């Protein structure tokens, strides 16, 4: 057989001098031993670090190939290989693996042990799955799945349509790998912890497995699932068979969210303390700050005695309310720290929030009023919807900001210039775009 300068085999010549495709002399596990010129190819690979074995009807890559740690490119395309040995993971310097035009349906997970792997070519194979472990490799250049059953499935899922989508595909594999790894970690920790006494029973073990599957579905984000694994003894039910797995998972999800919000509220205590020290830096007693914060955070429904002006249905500040308090502290906290009370601060929070709601609503109604005049012949409910949908695009926060209110006032004042004459041409996003362009032009004119 003739070998090209790149180490790839040329087509064989027959006795008549014509080029032909080589055919095996016998049917066996591998046809390589039937070609006496293969040894020179091995020796050539020691210099080039490339090994090309194509068009030889090979059924299996010889085991000796997986000991060639010098290989950077391994090409067994255009053969009859249906299975790749896990030993491929021994090729620590492998950068490119070409297995195109083989009847392969899958690859071994051990392939991720080839830490330098950058290119994987499995075009025109029967590939139906890739090992999720490939997502652990970070320096991918290209994975080519062209004309494979797997590619059609990935297209439908909007994950991969061509080799340019390799980063998206690798990210998907990485996510699947992390989720599967965390699922296994949760199962093992649950069996070794909260379910230690029943985990040896096959029936209970199956029930635990179903519960873990339901939890994994309820927590698709690895960061959240990692926290579930960390706190599984607190979150998981004592008896996994007391309810349907999905019901257990839903309760665990709700409990997890509540715990996370409580933890975030606790983290905000330090930020609130800094804000209070800044406002009362010369008059506050540092030893009293913690007491003030505790009074603000406490649940008023659990108080035995209520202030005279407090209602029986007063609620505690939620996470978003604490964030609001920190952001608007100068407007919400009293002039002196001695005046701080939990009820007083909470009442100030509710009052300012309602004021901001009212101010926003007032501006929105002004916009809608301007549109009623502009589109007098249009049904009022349609005009009202247009106005509110447009105003919604100007919202920046849970409650109205000064900038939002100023923009809504300008929108109402310039409605005839910003909205088209024909109601059917009025689209909220187009109006917002025109508003931004007009504002940018005015700013540019001012600076010139």
Secondary structure, DSSP 8 states (H G I E B T S, - for coil): --B-TTS-B--EE-TTS-EE----SS-SS-SGGG-TTHHHHHHHHHHHSEEE--SS--SS--GGGGG-TT-SEEE--SS------GGGGG-TT--EEE--SS------GGGGG-TT--EEE-TTS------GGGGG-----EEE-TTSHHHHHHHHTTS-SSGGGHHHHHHHHHHHHHHHHHHHHHHHHHHHTTTTTTTTSHHHHHHHHHHHHHHHHH--SHHHHHHHHHTHHHHS-S-TTSS-HHHHHHHHHHHHHHHHHHHHHHHHHHHHHHHHHHHTTTT--HHHHHHHHHHHHS-GGG-SS--TT--TT-----HHHHHHHHHTHHHHS-SSGGG--HHHHHHHHHHHHHHHHHHHHHHHHHHHHHHHHHTTTS-HHHHHHHHHHHHHTT--SSS--HHHHHHHHHHHHTHHHHS-SSGGG--HHHHHHHHHHHHHHHHHHHH-
